[in-house]
Each structure stands twice: as C-alpha cells, then as structure tokens.
Amino acid sequence: MDVAAPGLAPDSGGALRRADPCAFVIFGAAGDLTKRLLLPALYNLAAGGLLSDAFSIVGVARADWSADEFRAHMRAALDEFATDGVDAKTRDGLVARCRYVRGDFDDPATYGRVKDELADVARSFNTRDNCIFYLATPPDLFSHVACLLGESGLAKESDGCWRRLIVEKPFGVDLKSACALNKDLLRAFAEKQIYRIDHYLGKETVQNIMVLRFANGMFEPIWSRHHIDHVQITVAETVSVENRGKLYDHTGALRDMVPNHLFQLLALTAMEPPSRFDAVSVRTEKLKAIEAIHPLTKDAIAADVVRGQYAAGKVKGKSVAAYRDAAGIAPASVTETYVAMRLHIDNWRWAGVPFYLRTGKALRARKTEIAIRFRSAPLALFRDMPVDNLAQNLLVLRIQPDEGAALHFNAKIPGPEVRIENVRMNFKYEDYFDAAPSTGYETLIYDCMIADPMLFQRAIDIEAGWRAVDPILDAWREAGGRDLCLYEAGSDGPREAERLLSPTGQQWRAIA
C-alpha cells in the first residue's frame, strides 16, 4: 500500500482511509527499534492523517520509568530520529497518546497490567478494544511473550474486536527452530492474527517489482527463460559488525539475510502472475517460487555456494579491523560475513536460468539491486564490425540507496561510421514522485492496522525459506572452516565468488 504524504487529509480524493481505532502495544519499548524506526514510522502515519483519533501507544519495558518519563523519552526520540524534521503539534499529539507499563516479559503480572491499561484505553477513547502487539524484543523472547499473551487472554478476539501480533525477524535460526517458533505462536494466535514483518517489503522499489512486471505489457512477455540469461540479486553493506559482534557471530550472513530478505526479492522476481492482486494470490505465487528452488546437495553446495569473512581493510577511506578482531568475536571464528550462491528454479518459466544471490558486510559500497540480464541478440548483422564491447542488455531495479530502475542497451554513436555504444535509460523515484518521508515501516504497520497481510509472511512461507537454506548450514557445519574465504574490507567480496559466473563467461556487476 502507498502511504499518503504528510498532511494529506484522510478520505480526500486519492487518499487512503484512516486505520481502525486501536492500541499499539510495544514489547521492548525502551529499545533502539522503537526509538529509531517504530516511533518515527507512527509519526509519519500521524502526519499523513492515517491514524485514528482513537489511536494510542502502550509501551512495555523493564525500564523504571513513569508514564511521563516514557513520554519524555519518546519525544526526544522523535526529535532525534524523525525522518524529515518534526512538526511540534503532530509530535506532541502522538506523544500525548503514549502510556507505559513497567514489567518483566516473563512475569504473568506484567500481562495483567497490560490488560488493565488496555481496558482503560478503551474506556478513555470510548472505542472498541482493538489491539496490535509488536514484539520489539530479542528473538529468544518471541515465543515466551506470545505464549503469555495467549495465557493471559490478551490474544483472544471477541465482540467484533481484533487482536494482531507483529513479529520481527529473525524467524528462527534454522528449519527446526522456525517450526518450533511457528508452533508456539500458533498456540496463542490464529495464523490470520500473526504478521511476520520483513522491513524490506516496505520499500517502494520492492513493491514496485510487481507493478513493473504485471502492469506493463512490455516486460511480462519477455520475463522468462526464452529471453533472460540470468538474474543477479545483490544486498551489499558497507557497515561491519560494529558493536553487534557477539550476536552476529551466532548468526552470520546466510541466516541473517538469505531466507528472508534475499528470498523475498527472489520470489517477487520469479513468481508467476497472481490471479488477483490480493494477499492470498500474491503470497501463494511467491511461495511456489521458493518451493521451486532446486534442492542443494552436498556436492552442489561445494560448487554453487561461496562463504567469506572480511579481513582488515578500508571502507570509504576508513580503516576497518578484521572480523575476528572485533569485540565479542571468537579469535578462530568461521562465521561468514559474506555469502554468494547460484540457484536454479525448477519450473517451466525459469528452467536453465541461474539466479545469483550475494550479500555481505564491509563491502565497497551500500547497494541493493536486482539485475535482469537479457540474452544477447544475434550478432550476424554486425559481423564486420567490432562487437566485443557491445553492452549487455540489462534491467536493473535499484532498491537502495538510490531507488529507481535503469535499462541498459546499445545505440549508434552519431556520425557517418556505424559505431555502437552502450547507453542507459535511468528512472529515479525522486525525479517523478514527491515521496513521503519513510523508515520503511509505515506501509507495513498501516497494512496490519487495516488487516492487509499481502506483504507479510505466513508460517509456511518462513519454513519454505529455511528448507532451502538448511542443507547449506549442514554442509558448512560438517566442513568446519575449510571452505571459508577471506576478503579485504572495502572490496567487492572474495575472489572465489567469481567462479560461480565465470563458466558462463559472465561476471558479477561491480558493487561500487
């Protein structure tokens, strides 16, 4: 869904309707996620006129704060982290709706106090008892908080009121743990109440993949093995592990990025056209694409997957210590900070078309993109001309930081001689649209409020992603660190990743 621009009056021509009245309960309200992303996103929704007058925020945390102290912290967070400045009236109006419950997440009494606070909210606003529970907690608390919400009766829907649960990633660390987490969540909430959030799906360019493919007659007819040579999906980061070393060393690039972010981009690129633009149809086709990933055997993993770890180097002129020298990292750690893989999708549309995925930390530049490489045209017409430098025909969808799309093709250089040069048609969102300030969470929070689950994942979707990744984890566990490649911080990643494309004569697109 598109988020209306700040100040756009609700229910005016072209504007989205206001969300239903509800309380937004944040477990982990004292954490960075709340301050840096959730509260600014709620502010942008309020500025856009999309929150009900009966909307309220209930923060739940261990911090020994009064309600007034919590409001002061939220006001300061908005002043610091709002995406495009702060309108004092909108800020103060949102902060005035904040309430606070202090308590431990493993104490049943905490949930009793939350229930009392929600009852008071309903009385104060004279509205229905709708509620969203947002788990902005460490992942090891997801199951525990959900179960206690169920045991306390807070998950129960009655009298036409709804209760919904938003769960942040990671959704487990492998297939077994993901299944266990889903089982715990489903003990307390029905599947239709659970919204598993992946903030990548809140980005405009990600959502635009479907529009580009299915709303333009020029693209969908050529979106297949008949015209596409291969697909490259890149999520590159310049940041190192910084102060997250202890946590990251138990996660790694594969778990952190592949079964969620990268597979979501893969699914949107490879999915079949849905019969309708609704949650059931879209999610069904995305699931089919993930389930069609050719299973990776032990031999295939050795040939088609590369893992790397950054050594010391410089990123944008700033010295970066080796991963193993970061705080909280084991000196002999074999945790990967980079992973690249070659995948195939076993269906009629994509048979024989390789999908190359890569992601890593401490790389040369920050970039997220999907590059569609089309098959080369027959060159017989130009047999007497130098054609070695003909450009590849590419459609590049840029997701961050420069959102947009570019089409690369060949054109004749002006003059009497037939000389060919590669050119690019470039589309930037900022050149065409006055986009509202965004953290990436506005769309997803709003969609949860209006019960549109299209951009969220179901239990079956989560488990399908882990089912494709689990064999890699098993193979790496067996190999120890023998196949780990080092790469210099500030580079494009390990040189060994080039072997994934080199047999075809192709190469990775430069990250910078």
FIGU-782076 format. One record per residue (C-alpha): residue number from 1; residue in one letter; x, y, z. Coordinates in steps of 0.02 Angstrom, whole numbers. Example, Ala and Ser with C-alpha at 12.3 -4.5 7.8 and 13.67 -1.06 7.14 Angstrom:
{site 1, A, {615, -225, 390}}
{site 2, S, {684, -53, 357}}
//
This chain:
{site 1, M, {0, 0, 0}}
{site 2, D, {60, 179, -31}}
{site 3, V, {75, 291, 120}}
{site 4, A, {-8, 459, 98}}
{site 5, A, {103, 612, 106}}
{site 6, P, {112, 704, 272}}
{site 7, G, {-31, 825, 292}}
{site 8, L, {-144, 739, 166}}
{site 9, A, {-319, 744, 233}}
{site 10, P, {-397, 573, 262}}
{site 11, D, {-540, 523, 150}}
{site 12, S, {-497, 660, 24}}
{site 13, G, {-482, 618, -159}}
{site 14, G, {-350, 486, -185}}
{site 15, A, {-304, 471, -1}}
{site 16, L, {-305, 311, 98}}
{site 17, R, {-435, 287, 232}}
{site 18, R, {-388, 306, 413}}
{site 19, A, {-341, 149, 504}}
{site 20, D, {-460, 73, 629}}
{site 21, P, {-451, 134, 809}}
{site 22, C, {-326, 28, 903}}
{site 23, A, {-195, 19, 1039}}
{site 24, F, {-17, -14, 981}}
{site 25, V, {70, -112, 1118}}
{site 26, I, {260, -119, 1100}}
{site 27, F, {352, -252, 1200}}
{site 28, G, {529, -184, 1208}}
{site 29, A, {476, -2, 1202}}
{site 30, A, {640, 58, 1278}}
{site 31, G, {746, -17, 1138}}
{site 32, D, {827, 54, 982}}
{site 33, L, {699, -20, 862}}
{site 34, T, {561, 80, 946}}
{site 35, K, {659, 243, 952}}
{site 36, R, {740, 237, 781}}
{site 37, L, {605, 156, 673}}
{site 38, L, {436, 118, 750}}
{site 39, L, {401, 286, 831}}
{site 40, P, {459, 387, 678}}
{site 41, A, {351, 274, 568}}
{site 42, L, {199, 305, 679}}
{site 43, Y, {237, 490, 674}}
{site 44, N, {238, 487, 483}}
{site 45, L, {71, 396, 483}}
{site 46, A, {0, 526, 602}}
{site 47, A, {68, 667, 493}}
{site 48, G, {-15, 585, 343}}
{site 49, G, {-183, 582, 431}}
{site 50, L, {-189, 392, 431}}
{site 51, L, {-205, 359, 618}}
{site 52, S, {-372, 357, 704}}
{site 53, D, {-411, 490, 834}}
{site 54, A, {-431, 341, 949}}
{site 55, F, {-256, 275, 919}}
{site 56, S, {-141, 251, 1069}}
{site 57, I, {31, 180, 1108}}
{site 58, V, {64, 69, 1258}}
{site 59, G, {248, 42, 1291}}
{site 60, V, {301, -111, 1390}}
{site 61, A, {480, -124, 1454}}
{site 62, R, {586, -161, 1606}}
{site 63, A, {649, 19, 1622}}
{site 64, D, {597, 101, 1786}}
{site 65, W, {502, 244, 1706}}
{site 66, S, {340, 332, 1747}}
{site 67, A, {217, 367, 1606}}
{site 68, D, {279, 547, 1597}}
{site 69, E, {460, 489, 1586}}
{site 70, F, {413, 370, 1446}}
{site 71, R, {330, 512, 1352}}
{site 72, A, {485, 620, 1375}}
{site 73, H, {594, 481, 1302}}
{site 74, M, {477, 462, 1154}}
{site 75, R, {475, 649, 1122}}
{site 76, A, {665, 652, 1124}}
{site 77, A, {671, 502, 1007}}
{site 78, L, {561, 591, 880}}
{site 79, D, {665, 748, 889}}
{site 80, E, {820, 643, 852}}
{site 81, F, {760, 510, 731}}
{site 82, A, {610, 579, 635}}
{site 83, T, {644, 555, 450}}
{site 84, D, {612, 733, 390}}
{site 85, G, {601, 852, 535}}
{site 86, V, {464, 864, 665}}
{site 87, D, {304, 962, 669}}
{site 88, A, {283, 1004, 853}}
{site 89, K, {94, 990, 851}}
{site 90, T, {96, 817, 770}}
{site 91, R, {237, 759, 883}}
{site 92, D, {153, 818, 1042}}
{site 93, G, {-13, 744, 988}}
{site 94, L, {67, 574, 962}}
{site 95, V, {168, 581, 1123}}
{site 96, A, {11, 626, 1220}}
{site 97, R, {-63, 459, 1165}}
{site 98, C, {80, 361, 1245}}
{site 99, R, {57, 255, 1401}}
{site 100, Y, {180, 146, 1492}}
{site 101, V, {181, -22, 1582}}
{site 102, R, {337, -72, 1676}}
{site 103, G, {370, -257, 1698}}
{site 104, D, {472, -411, 1656}}
{site 105, F, {417, -503, 1500}}
{site 106, D, {421, -671, 1591}}
{site 107, D, {310, -610, 1734}}
{site 108, P, {125, -652, 1711}}
{site 109, A, {82, -500, 1819}}
{site 110, T, {151, -388, 1680}}
{site 111, Y, {17, -451, 1562}}
{site 112, G, {-116, -418, 1692}}
{site 113, R, {-59, -237, 1700}}
{site 114, V, {-61, -227, 1510}}
{site 115, K, {-239, -293, 1510}}
{site 116, D, {-290, -160, 1637}}
{site 117, E, {-206, -23, 1535}}
{site 118, L, {-295, -79, 1376}}
{site 119, A, {-462, -79, 1466}}
{site 120, D, {-428, 99, 1523}}
{site 121, V, {-379, 149, 1345}}
{site 122, A, {-544, 80, 1280}}
{site 123, R, {-642, 175, 1413}}
{site 124, S, {-546, 337, 1386}}
{site 125, F, {-574, 338, 1199}}
{site 126, N, {-746, 259, 1208}}
{site 127, T, {-694, 142, 1069}}
{site 128, R, {-676, -40, 1025}}
{site 129, D, {-544, -148, 1105}}
{site 130, N, {-434, -172, 950}}
{site 131, C, {-250, -204, 983}}
{site 132, I, {-84, -237, 895}}
{site 133, F, {54, -319, 996}}
{site 134, Y, {226, -279, 924}}
{site 135, L, {370, -391, 979}}
{site 136, A, {520, -273, 976}}
{site 137, T, {612, -391, 1093}}
{site 138, P, {763, -505, 1072}}
{site 139, P, {715, -655, 964}}
{site 140, D, {732, -779, 1107}}
{site 141, L, {582, -695, 1191}}
{site 142, F, {462, -707, 1043}}
{site 143, S, {388, -875, 1094}}
{site 144, H, {382, -830, 1278}}
{site 145, V, {291, -665, 1256}}
{site 146, A, {169, -739, 1131}}
{site 147, C, {128, -884, 1246}}
{site 148, L, {98, -769, 1395}}
{site 149, L, {-12, -658, 1288}}
{site 150, G, {-114, -812, 1249}}
{site 151, E, {-120, -874, 1429}}
{site 152, S, {-175, -702, 1492}}
{site 153, G, {-319, -695, 1368}}
{site 154, L, {-247, -543, 1280}}
{site 155, A, {-240, -635, 1113}}
{site 156, K, {-425, -676, 1116}}
{site 157, E, {-540, -586, 994}}
{site 158, S, {-720, -556, 1047}}
{site 159, D, {-868, -441, 1017}}
{site 160, G, {-806, -393, 845}}
{site 161, C, {-638, -329, 910}}
{site 162, W, {-473, -389, 838}}
{site 163, R, {-303, -432, 910}}
{site 164, R, {-147, -446, 800}}
{site 165, L, {34, -492, 831}}
{site 166, I, {183, -419, 735}}
{site 167, V, {343, -522, 747}}
{site 168, E, {512, -455, 691}}
{site 169, K, {644, -563, 607}}
{site 170, P, {739, -675, 632}}
{site 171, F, {607, -811, 623}}
{site 172, G, {717, -947, 695}}
{site 173, V, {896, -993, 655}}
{site 174, D, {859, -1149, 552}}
{site 175, L, {710, -1253, 495}}
{site 176, K, {689, -1342, 661}}
{site 177, S, {688, -1182, 765}}
{site 178, A, {575, -1093, 640}}
{site 179, C, {448, -1234, 651}}
{site 180, A, {457, -1228, 841}}
{site 181, L, {430, -1039, 842}}
{site 182, N, {282, -1052, 725}}
{site 183, K, {208, -1189, 833}}
{site 184, D, {222, -1079, 988}}
{site 185, L, {147, -927, 901}}
{site 186, L, {2, -1031, 836}}
{site 187, R, {-38, -1095, 1010}}
{site 188, A, {-83, -918, 1061}}
{site 189, F, {-140, -836, 899}}
{site 190, A, {-227, -893, 741}}
{site 191, E, {-124, -880, 581}}
{site 192, K, {-233, -736, 520}}
{site 193, Q, {-186, -638, 676}}
{site 194, I, {3, -656, 651}}
{site 195, Y, {101, -530, 545}}
{site 196, R, {283, -584, 520}}
{site 197, I, {369, -424, 466}}
{site 198, D, {514, -406, 344}}
{site 199, H, {552, -220, 328}}
{site 200, Y, {625, -247, 153}}
{site 201, L, {448, -274, 91}}
{site 202, G, {403, -98, 148}}
{site 203, K, {522, -20, 23}}
{site 204, E, {437, 61, -125}}
{site 205, T, {550, -17, -257}}
{site 206, V, {520, -191, -188}}
{site 207, Q, {332, -168, -204}}
{site 208, N, {358, -90, -374}}
{site 209, I, {431, -253, -442}}
{site 210, M, {254, -323, -456}}
{site 211, V, {190, -163, -536}}
{site 212, L, {334, -158, -660}}
{site 213, R, {309, -340, -709}}
{site 214, F, {121, -355, -713}}
{site 215, A, {61, -179, -759}}
{site 216, N, {174, -158, -911}}
{site 217, G, {143, -259, -1068}}
{site 218, M, {323, -235, -1125}}
{site 219, F, {402, -335, -982}}
{site 220, E, {298, -487, -939}}
{site 221, P, {306, -566, -1114}}
{site 222, I, {496, -570, -1104}}
{site 223, W, {508, -619, -920}}
{site 224, S, {561, -799, -946}}
{site 225, R, {699, -920, -996}}
{site 226, H, {669, -877, -1179}}
{site 227, H, {736, -701, -1157}}
{site 228, I, {828, -693, -990}}
{site 229, D, {1005, -758, -974}}
{site 230, H, {1023, -743, -785}}
{site 231, V, {972, -639, -634}}
{site 232, Q, {1088, -560, -505}}
{site 233, I, {1020, -506, -335}}
{site 234, T, {1138, -406, -226}}
{site 235, V, {1121, -342, -48}}
{site 236, A, {1287, -260, -5}}
{site 237, E, {1325, -165, 155}}
{site 238, T, {1473, -55, 199}}
{site 239, V, {1447, -75, 386}}
{site 240, S, {1549, -200, 485}}
{site 241, V, {1479, -296, 634}}
{site 242, E, {1523, -144, 742}}
{site 243, N, {1456, -175, 918}}
{site 244, R, {1346, -322, 868}}
{site 245, G, {1489, -446, 863}}
{site 246, K, {1431, -566, 998}}
{site 247, L, {1257, -580, 924}}
{site 248, Y, {1315, -585, 742}}
{site 249, D, {1444, -720, 775}}
{site 250, H, {1300, -839, 814}}
{site 251, T, {1204, -786, 658}}
{site 252, G, {1309, -748, 505}}
{site 253, A, {1263, -679, 334}}
{site 254, L, {1168, -832, 275}}
{site 255, R, {1045, -839, 420}}
{site 256, D, {1034, -651, 434}}
{site 257, M, {992, -611, 253}}
{site 258, V, {956, -758, 138}}
{site 259, P, {797, -848, 195}}
{site 260, N, {709, -681, 222}}
{site 261, H, {771, -527, 126}}
{site 262, L, {855, -610, -23}}
{site 263, F, {724, -745, -45}}
{site 264, Q, {586, -614, -41}}
{site 265, L, {673, -520, -182}}
{site 266, L, {696, -686, -274}}
{site 267, A, {512, -731, -252}}
{site 268, L, {449, -563, -317}}
{site 269, T, {563, -578, -468}}
{site 270, A, {523, -760, -509}}
{site 271, M, {341, -780, -458}}
{site 272, E, {203, -818, -583}}
{site 273, P, {71, -685, -612}}
{site 274, P, {-57, -697, -471}}
{site 275, S, {-238, -718, -521}}
{site 276, R, {-286, -568, -414}}
{site 277, F, {-190, -429, -327}}
{site 278, D, {-235, -489, -154}}
{site 279, A, {-144, -568, -8}}
{site 280, V, {-194, -748, -42}}
{site 281, S, {-149, -746, -227}}
{site 282, V, {15, -649, -210}}
{site 283, R, {80, -749, -63}}
{site 284, T, {33, -913, -145}}
{site 285, E, {134, -872, -302}}
{site 286, K, {283, -812, -200}}
{site 287, L, {281, -973, -101}}
{site 288, K, {278, -1076, -261}}
{site 289, A, {436, -987, -321}}
{site 290, I, {530, -1025, -159}}
{site 291, E, {470, -1205, -157}}
{site 292, A, {532, -1225, -337}}
{site 293, I, {713, -1188, -289}}
{site 294, H, {813, -1340, -341}}
{site 295, P, {870, -1433, -184}}
{site 296, L, {1055, -1412, -149}}
{site 297, T, {1152, -1573, -124}}
{site 298, K, {1319, -1580, -33}}
{site 299, D, {1414, -1580, -199}}
{site 300, A, {1309, -1438, -267}}
{site 301, I, {1342, -1333, -112}}
{site 302, A, {1529, -1353, -136}}
{site 303, A, {1513, -1294, -317}}
{site 304, D, {1373, -1166, -304}}
{site 305, V, {1394, -1080, -134}}
{site 306, V, {1538, -971, -75}}
{site 307, R, {1557, -904, 101}}
{site 308, G, {1679, -769, 152}}
{site 309, Q, {1735, -667, 302}}
{site 310, Y, {1810, -494, 294}}
{site 311, A, {1990, -461, 340}}
{site 312, A, {2063, -291, 384}}
{site 313, G, {2045, -155, 253}}
{site 314, K, {1971, 15, 218}}
{site 315, V, {1790, 57, 180}}
{site 316, K, {1767, 230, 104}}
{site 317, G, {1938, 279, 169}}
{site 318, K, {1904, 223, 348}}
{site 319, S, {2007, 81, 420}}
{site 320, V, {1907, -73, 468}}
{site 321, A, {1980, -208, 580}}
{site 322, A, {1965, -390, 531}}
{site 323, Y, {1804, -476, 583}}
{site 324, R, {1898, -589, 704}}
{site 325, D, {1972, -437, 791}}
{site 326, A, {1801, -360, 829}}
{site 327, A, {1734, -360, 1006}}
{site 328, G, {1638, -516, 1051}}
{site 329, I, {1706, -620, 906}}
{site 330, A, {1794, -785, 939}}
{site 331, P, {1977, -774, 879}}
{site 332, A, {1955, -926, 767}}
{site 333, S, {1776, -888, 713}}
{site 334, V, {1720, -961, 547}}
{site 335, T, {1558, -861, 543}}
{site 336, E, {1529, -794, 369}}
{site 337, T, {1504, -608, 338}}
{site 338, Y, {1477, -640, 151}}
{site 339, V, {1384, -772, 54}}
{site 340, A, {1356, -794, -132}}
{site 341, M, {1260, -934, -217}}
{site 342, R, {1196, -997, -383}}
{site 343, L, {1018, -1062, -377}}
{site 344, H, {901, -1136, -507}}
{site 345, I, {712, -1135, -505}}
{site 346, D, {630, -1294, -564}}
{site 347, N, {481, -1235, -664}}
{site 348, W, {435, -1202, -844}}
{site 349, R, {469, -1015, -840}}
{site 350, W, {644, -1022, -768}}
{site 351, A, {717, -1190, -822}}
{site 352, G, {903, -1166, -857}}
{site 353, V, {910, -985, -794}}
{site 354, P, {1033, -964, -649}}
{site 355, F, {991, -845, -507}}
{site 356, Y, {1146, -773, -424}}
{site 357, L, {1123, -707, -247}}
{site 358, R, {1254, -619, -141}}
{site 359, T, {1258, -519, 20}}
{site 360, G, {1397, -461, 133}}
{site 361, K, {1461, -337, 260}}
{site 362, A, {1608, -217, 250}}
{site 363, L, {1597, -211, 60}}
{site 364, R, {1646, -70, -58}}
{site 365, A, {1476, 15, -65}}
{site 366, R, {1299, 3, 3}}
{site 367, K, {1188, -65, -133}}
{site 368, T, {1032, -171, -150}}
{site 369, E, {979, -212, -327}}
{site 370, I, {905, -342, -442}}
{site 371, A, {990, -353, -613}}
{site 372, I, {898, -444, -753}}
{site 373, R, {1022, -492, -889}}
{site 374, F, {935, -524, -1056}}
{site 375, R, {1001, -642, -1187}}
{site 376, S, {1113, -565, -1318}}
{site 377, A, {1044, -527, -1490}}
{site 378, P, {1113, -625, -1640}}
{site 379, L, {1268, -531, -1699}}
{site 380, A, {1269, -588, -1882}}
{site 381, L, {1210, -416, -1939}}
{site 382, F, {1367, -339, -1862}}
{site 383, R, {1492, -474, -1915}}
{site 384, D, {1605, -345, -1998}}
{site 385, M, {1604, -225, -1851}}
{site 386, P, {1692, -230, -1681}}
{site 387, V, {1558, -301, -1569}}
{site 388, D, {1664, -362, -1424}}
{site 389, N, {1615, -210, -1322}}
{site 390, L, {1430, -219, -1351}}
{site 391, A, {1338, -184, -1189}}
{site 392, Q, {1238, -316, -1103}}
{site 393, N, {1051, -285, -1108}}
{site 394, L, {1007, -261, -925}}
{site 395, L, {858, -206, -825}}
{site 396, V, {922, -151, -655}}
{site 397, L, {800, -122, -512}}
{site 398, R, {885, -16, -379}}
{site 399, I, {811, -39, -206}}
{site 400, Q, {936, 61, -103}}
{site 401, P, {1008, 186, -82}}
{site 402, D, {958, 266, -249}}
{site 403, E, {784, 196, -279}}
{site 404, G, {737, 176, -461}}
{site 405, A, {767, 73, -617}}
{site 406, A, {884, 78, -766}}
{site 407, L, {879, -4, -937}}
{site 408, H, {1048, -35, -1021}}
{site 409, F, {1053, -60, -1210}}
{site 410, N, {1156, -23, -1366}}
{site 411, A, {1141, 129, -1479}}
{site 412, K, {1233, 201, -1629}}
{site 413, I, {1357, 340, -1596}}
{site 414, P, {1314, 492, -1706}}
{site 415, G, {1422, 507, -1861}}
{site 416, P, {1448, 431, -2034}}
{site 417, E, {1529, 273, -1965}}
{site 418, V, {1423, 139, -1882}}
{site 419, R, {1493, 132, -1708}}
{site 420, I, {1399, 60, -1561}}
{site 421, E, {1400, 122, -1382}}
{site 422, N, {1309, 62, -1227}}
{site 423, V, {1182, 184, -1155}}
{site 424, R, {1067, 188, -1007}}
{site 425, M, {890, 250, -980}}
{site 426, N, {876, 294, -797}}
{site 427, F, {722, 317, -688}}
{site 428, K, {736, 388, -512}}
{site 429, Y, {590, 393, -393}}
{site 430, E, {640, 563, -328}}
{site 431, D, {630, 638, -503}}
{site 432, Y, {449, 587, -529}}
{site 433, F, {366, 572, -359}}
{site 434, D, {359, 680, -205}}
{site 435, A, {378, 532, -89}}
{site 436, A, {332, 547, 93}}
{site 437, P, {472, 529, 222}}
{site 438, S, {485, 346, 266}}
{site 439, T, {575, 225, 380}}
{site 440, G, {512, 77, 279}}
{site 441, Y, {393, 25, 417}}
{site 442, E, {247, 142, 381}}
{site 443, T, {169, 36, 246}}
{site 444, L, {185, -124, 347}}
{site 445, I, {114, -52, 508}}
{site 446, Y, {-30, 28, 414}}
{site 447, D, {-67, -134, 321}}
{site 448, C, {-75, -227, 486}}
{site 449, M, {-197, -97, 553}}
{site 450, I, {-313, -122, 404}}
{site 451, A, {-290, -313, 401}}
{site 452, D, {-199, -324, 234}}
{site 453, P, {-69, -465, 254}}
{site 454, M, {-2, -462, 74}}
{site 455, L, {171, -400, 124}}
{site 456, F, {188, -516, 273}}
{site 457, Q, {244, -697, 281}}
{site 458, R, {146, -849, 339}}
{site 459, A, {217, -994, 437}}
{site 460, I, {226, -1098, 278}}
{site 461, D, {324, -959, 189}}
{site 462, I, {452, -948, 329}}
{site 463, E, {477, -1135, 333}}
{site 464, A, {498, -1146, 144}}
{site 465, G, {642, -1022, 151}}
{site 466, W, {730, -1118, 289}}
{site 467, R, {700, -1283, 199}}
{site 468, A, {803, -1216, 53}}
{site 469, V, {942, -1149, 165}}
{site 470, D, {958, -1290, 292}}
{site 471, P, {1066, -1404, 181}}
{site 472, I, {1195, -1263, 168}}
{site 473, L, {1203, -1246, 357}}
{site 474, D, {1226, -1434, 374}}
{site 475, A, {1365, -1438, 244}}
{site 476, W, {1458, -1292, 324}}
{site 477, R, {1443, -1371, 495}}
{site 478, E, {1524, -1529, 428}}
{site 479, A, {1660, -1433, 335}}
{site 480, G, {1711, -1330, 486}}
{site 481, G, {1800, -1180, 412}}
{site 482, R, {1894, -1265, 271}}
{site 483, D, {1792, -1178, 135}}
{site 484, L, {1791, -1004, 215}}
{site 485, C, {1867, -871, 101}}
{site 486, L, {1940, -708, 164}}
{site 487, Y, {1910, -542, 77}}
{site 488, E, {1977, -369, 111}}
{site 489, A, {1857, -248, 192}}
{site 490, G, {1809, -118, 62}}
{site 491, S, {1817, -241, -84}}
{site 492, D, {1678, -322, -185}}
{site 493, G, {1694, -483, -85}}
{site 494, P, {1801, -640, -103}}
{site 495, R, {1877, -675, -274}}
{site 496, E, {1815, -854, -258}}
{site 497, A, {1637, -792, -289}}
{site 498, E, {1685, -755, -469}}
{site 499, R, {1691, -941, -507}}
{site 500, L, {1501, -950, -490}}
{site 501, L, {1482, -849, -652}}
{site 502, S, {1646, -875, -743}}
{site 503, P, {1599, -1040, -830}}
{site 504, T, {1464, -945, -924}}
{site 505, G, {1578, -801, -971}}
{site 506, Q, {1480, -683, -859}}
{site 507, Q, {1536, -587, -706}}
{site 508, W, {1461, -501, -555}}
{site 509, R, {1408, -321, -576}}
{site 510, A, {1527, -204, -487}}
{site 511, I, {1461, -155, -316}}
{site 512, A, {1531, 22, -320}}
//
